[in-house]
Amino acid sequence: MTTAPAQALLRRMFDAAIASAQPARCIPAHLPDPQELGRGRLIVIGAGKASAAMARAVEDHWPGPLSGLIVTRYGYAVPCERIEIVEAAHPVPDAAGLAAAERMLALVQDLTPDDLVLCLISGGGSALLPLPLPGLTLEHKQAVNRELLKSGATISEMNCVRRHLSAIKGGRLAAACHPARVLTLLISDVPGDDPMDIASGPTVADPTSCADALAIVRRYGIALPAEVREALESGRGESVKPGDARLARAETRMIAAPQLALEAAAEVARAAGYAAHILGDAIEGEARDVGKVMAGIALQVAQRGQPVAAPCVLLSGGETTVTVRGQGRGGRNVEFLLSTAIALNGHPRIHGLAGDTDGVDGQEEIAGACLAPDTLARAWALGLKPRDSLADNDGHGFFEALGDSVITGPTLTNVNDFRALLIEA
């Protein structure tokens, strides 16, 4: 298979992964029976990159009255008639997100046991609901967020810190809904699909503590404003714990996740005559290190037929991290792919694609990129130095110069990273 058909197949696989997690496909089967409400109201709230599309799916399939408020990333709004959609900043929060979080908490005050709160949560909700603890400010949250993003901490570690600085995460939103019933529908973007790590768990109990958050801060040498450190050291940032009576009527359902997206991509590969092997849906670690490992596996397949034979596709998901040391434009998927390309060293039978299923890798409106056997040769011909680009965390600049960026626009969903290496026979 030449480069163009291989890249086309990889893009069809990526598109299939994204399509599998579209809210219009996932939401309807999980909506409650309208007859269960009786005299109660349906209040729809939520946050995340997919939350507006989730809200639209609810409106399209709910026959009775409803109202609500959703906050999503700028550019990810979907028109709704009865649910208000607010846009805010991601990954560093802004005043629009703060105001939306305040309004959301106010919306669920004074509910009754007859009411049902339908909470729609997807990846990105941590930044989109930046309501700080009393005594902290949005500027404090922004500063901590920036430090976390460049620290190399895992998403689980970052969200542990965020939960303990929030007035709405770590189960606090569900607690505010008490005594109403709360049904949370989740689209997972985190390794392991733990609900407390998706948008930092606004409607689920949190077994971690302020002490755990401080340990993470120390582990990565994260600089904290004095007020933030006091909130953690004093314990006043403690979240809602398992067994809290206010969460007794809170239920959570996972409606889309990385594994399902990888399985959808695998079906496309098999239909094209390629064996498909899912290596893991929760792979973490430094993006450049994961790239080396994946390249090593692909080379073993291509050269020795181990552990599987070509032709095949190696699929993986999860969320790698980037410890920022350079001045480049970043992006964990393009960093992974650039590292992979260097390790493959132009192998003639290996192609690849890596992208974020939300359409945004890092802070760029670019989902990711693709690589081909001639990626390094074309880069050298342009005067690019791949190892220098990697050292500068400039995967986006590298692949954009080659014309190999993958751009989807807002996908209106988010099931984390997608990585595929196609090995020809």
N, C-alpha and C positions, 0 to 999 in steps of 0.2 A: 504494500500500500504506500503510495507516495504521500508527501506531506499534506497536501490539500485535503484528500479524503480522510486521512487520519485525524486532522484537526477538526474536520466537520463532524466526525463520529464523536470525538471528545466533547464538542460543543453540544451535540444532541443529548449526550449523557448528562451534562451539566444542566441543560434545560429541563430534562426529565426529573432530575433531583429537585429542582426548584418547583416544578409543577406539582410534584407529589405532596408538597406542603402548602399549597394554596388554600387559604381559609375557606373559599367557596366549596372546596372539595371536602374539607375536614370538619367544618363546624356543624352542618345539619344533623348528623347522626348523634351528636352529643347534647343537643338542646333538650331542656326538660319538657315534660308534658305540660302544656298550658293549663290543663285541668287541675294540676297540682297546686296552682296558685290560689284558687278560690277567690277570696276578697283581697288578697295581697297585690302589691305592685311589683313590676319587674324593673329594677334599676340596673343599667349596664354601665360598668366602669372598666378601665383598663389602661395599659400602657405597653409600648413596644413598637418595633418597626412594622410588625404585622397587625397591630391592634385595630387600625382603621379598617383594613380589609376584613378583619374578623367581625367588626361591628356591622359592616355592610352585609355580611353573610347572615348575621343574626336578624337584621331588619328584613332581609329577603325571605326569611323562613319562619318568622314569628308572627302569628296571626293576630295577636292581641295588642293592647297598648303597652308602650314602654318609653323610657326616657333614660338619659345618661350622658356621660362625659368620657371621652377617650383622648389620650395624648400620644402623639406619634412623632417621628422624626420629620424635620423639614423635607418636603418633597414626597412624603409618603401618605398624605391625606387621601381619603376616598370619600366622595360625596355621600352623605347620609341625610335622611329626612328628619329622624326623631332623636338621633344621638349626636350630640355636639362633638366635633372633631377639632382638637387643638394641636398645632404643630410646635415643636420645641427642638432644642439643640441636642446633638449626640455626636461624639462621645463625651464632650465637656458640657455640662449642663448650663442653662441660661435662665433668665428671669421668667420667660414664658413657661418653662417647665415648672419652676417654683410656684407660679400663680396657679397653674393647672392642678398641681398637687394639693395646694391649699383648698381650692374649690372642690376637689374630689373628696377630701375628708369632710368638708362641710355638707356635701351632698348625701352622705350616708349617716348623718346624725338623725336621731329620733326615729329610727325605723322600728317596725313592729315584728313580732314573730311570724306574721303572715306574709311579710315581704320577702322577696328573693333578690339577692344581689348577684348578678352574673358578671364575673370579673374575667376579662380577656387579657391574658398576659403573654408577651413574647419577648425575645431578646431585644436589648436596648432599653428596657424599662428602668434599669438602675439610673441611667443618666437622665431619663425623661421624667422621673419623679424625685427631684432633688430637694425635697422638703427637709431642712436640717432640724436637729434637736433644738429645743429652746436654748438660747445662749450662743448658738452657732449661726453663721450666715451663709448665704449662697457663695460668697467669695471663699469662705473656708472650704466648702464642698468642692469648688472648682480647683482650688490649689491641691487638695488631697487627690482628686481625680487625676490631675495631670501627673502627679508623682507616681501614682499607681500604674498609670498607663505606660510609663517608661521604665518601670522598676524591674520588669521581668517576672512579676508575680503571676500566678495562675489566675484564671477567672474566678475560681472558688475562693482563693485567698483575697482577691480584690473585693469580692462581694461580701466576705466576712467583715472586712473593715467598713464597707459602706453601710451594712445593716446596723452597725453600732453607732453610726453618726446620723441616723435618719429618724424622722418623726412619722414615717409612713411605711417603711420596709420592715423586714423581720417580723411579719405577722401583725404589725400594728394596724394596717388597713382593714384586715378581717376583724380584728378586735373592735375597731370603731363601728363596724356594721352590726355588732351584737345588739339585740337578740335575733336579728334577721338570719335567714339561711343564706349561706354564701356558696356559690358554685364557681370554681375557677377552672377555665379552660386554658391549657398551656400549650404553646409551641416552643419546644426546647431548642436552645442554641448552646447548651453547655455540655461538656463531657460528663457522662454518667446520668444525665437527665434528672438531677436532683432538683425538686421544685424550689428548695430554698435558695438555689443559685440562679434561677431564672428570674431576671429583674430584681434580684436580691430578696425574693420571697415575701412580697407584701401581704400575702394571705395565708402563709403557712408558718407553723411554729419553727423556732430557731434554737437548736440545742447548743450552738456556739456562744461564746461569752466575750465580754470586753477584754478579758485576759488573753483570749485567743487572738483578737484583733491586734492587741499590743505586741504579741509575739511575732505576728506577721510584719508589723511595722519595723520591729528590731531586725528581723531576718533580712529585710531588703534595704535597711538603712534609709527608710522613708522619712523625710523631714515633715514634721507636723507643727502647725501653728499652736501656740500655747493653749488656746481655748479648746482645740480639738484634743490635745493630749489630756487636758483636765477631764473632759467628758468621758474618755476611756478609762483613765486611772481612777476616777471617782466611782465608776460603775454606773453612772446615771444614763449611760447609753445602752443599758441592757435591753434586749429584745424580748418578744413574747415567747415563752418557753412551752415545750410539749406538756400537755395536760391542763393548760389554761382553759378555764370554763368558757371564756368568750369565743373560743374556737371550736366548741363542741359541735356546732352545726355547719362547720366549714368542710367542704368536699373539694377534691382536686382531681382533674382528669387530664391526662396527657393525650393530645389529639394529633400531634406531629412531632417527629424527632429525627435526628441525623441518621439513625439506622434505616428507617423507612425510606429516606431519600437516597441512600446508597443502594438499597435494594432496587429502587426504581431505575437508577442508572445501570445497575448490573443487568437488568432485563434488556435494556437497549443494546448493551454490548453483546449479549448472547444472541440477540436477534440478528446481529451483524456478523456472527460467526466467531466471536471471541469468547473464550472462557473468562469468567469474571470472578475475581477473588476479593472479598472484603477483608482487609487486614485489621480493621478496627474502626469503631465509630467514635472513640473517645481518646484519641492519641494527643498527648500534650508534650511539652518540652520546647526548647529553643527552636524556632522555625528553621534556622540554618542547620542545626544538628539533625532534626527530623529529615530534612532534605538529603543529607548525606546518607542516612540510614536507608531511606526509601530508594535512593539511587543504587546503593549497594545490593539491595534485594533485586531490583530490576536488572542489574548487570548479571547477577547470578542466574536469574531466569534466562536471560538472553544468551549467555555464554555456556551454561552448563545444564539448563533445563531443570534447575532446582530452585525452590522447593516445588515449583509447578512448571509446566511446559508452555512455551509460546506456541501459537499466538494467544495472548491473554491481556487482560486489563487488571491492574492492581488498584483497588479503590481504598480510600481511607477518609475519615472525618475526624472531628474533634476541634480543639482550639489551641494552636501553638502560641508561643509568646515571642516577643522581640525585646531584647534588652537594648535600648537605643544608645548607641555610642557615636553615631555619625550625624551628619546634617541632611541626609537624604529625605525622600518623601515617604519612606516606610512602607507598611503593608505586610502583614505576616504571611499572606499567601504568596505574594511576589518574592518575598525574602526566601521562603521555602523553595520556590521554583528556581530562583537564581542559584541557590546553593546546590540544588539537584542538578541543574545544567552543568555547573562546574565539575561536579563529581562524575557525571556521565561522560564528560569530555568528548561530546559529539558522536556518541555511539550511533551507528547508522540505522538501527532498528527500534529506537525508543523515542516516543513522543509523550507529551504531558500537558496537563491543564490543572491549574489550581485557582480556586476562587471562593469568595465568600458568598453564600447563598442569598444574602440580603442585598447584594449588588454594590457593597461598599467595603473595600479592603483598607483597613486603617482609617484615614480621614479623607481618602480620595473617592470621588464618584466613579470609581473603577472597580469592577468585581475581582479582577485578578489578571492572569495572563496565560499564554500557552508557550510551550517550548517544542522545538523540532531538532532533528539531528544537526541542522546547520545553524542553530542559534548562536553558538560561540563564534563560528566563522563569520557570520554576518556582523556580529558585534565588533569583532576585531577589524573588519573592513571599514567600519564607521569610526574607528579610532577609540572605541569603548574598551575599557579594561574591566572585565567581569568581576575579578576579585576586588578591585578598588570600589566598584559599585556596591558589592556586598558589604565591604568594610564600612561604607558610608551609609548603610541602611537605605539604599536608593534603588530598590527593586522596581518601583514604578517608573523612575526615570530611565532605567535600563530597557525594560520591555516596551515602553512607549516609544523610545527612539527606534526600536526595531519594527514598530507597527504591530506588535503582538499582544497588546492589552486586550482584555476581555471586558467589554462594556455592556451591561444589561439594562441600565437605568434602574429605578426603584422596582424591586421584585415583589414587594408587599408581603414578604414572608422572611423567615430567618431560621434555618436549621444548621447554622454554623458552617465550618469550612468544608469544602469539597476538593479532593485531590485524586487525580487519576493519571496513572502511567500506563501507556499502551505499548506493548512489546510485540513486534511483528515476528513471524516465523523465520 
